[in-house]
Amino acid sequence: VRSANEGANLIAETLYGSVPAFAEVMNEAAAMYGCTNTHFANPHGLTNENHYTTAYDLALLARECMKNDTFRTVVSTPEYTMAATNRHDARTIYISNRFISTKESNQPYHYDAATGIKTGSTSAAGGCLAASAKVGDREIIAIVLGDHTSGQNQRWVDARALLDYGFTITVLDLTQKIKDTPLQT
């Protein structure tokens, strides 16, 4: 539900032996999904001159990730209550995606149709957001990068505008019309 850079490194090292080896697998997957302007240097996204992407490539990756039911469940879970341990009392953690979070302070940003996905920020990249929403049988993805405003709140305004706009566009499916049109020489 929350980001954990050390967790991303641990997964990389456990699955592929090292962070660089895992990043190479990430790069192969990105290329397989059609990304042409992406190169991963680490599994967590912290600043590295060899770690870059574009909004388009992130949308391609997000679309592919949302096909996985486990991923979809995780990125749409608004909160999780962790059981008490010998080190801390029970506590609730909230997703960083304000469109989905049930945390009171995030309610002004709540988006009923939201289905995911992920926030991120570094001082170099600013606030970033991969957002998805579904209305009826139509699900769309919006990517916002580079929010350097105070509090990085503009990404929520921009993503909402993109999603709202996306749902107003009429999508024409001409497949059947093309199939039914007789060919002439």
Disulfide bonds with the S-S distance in Angstrom:
none
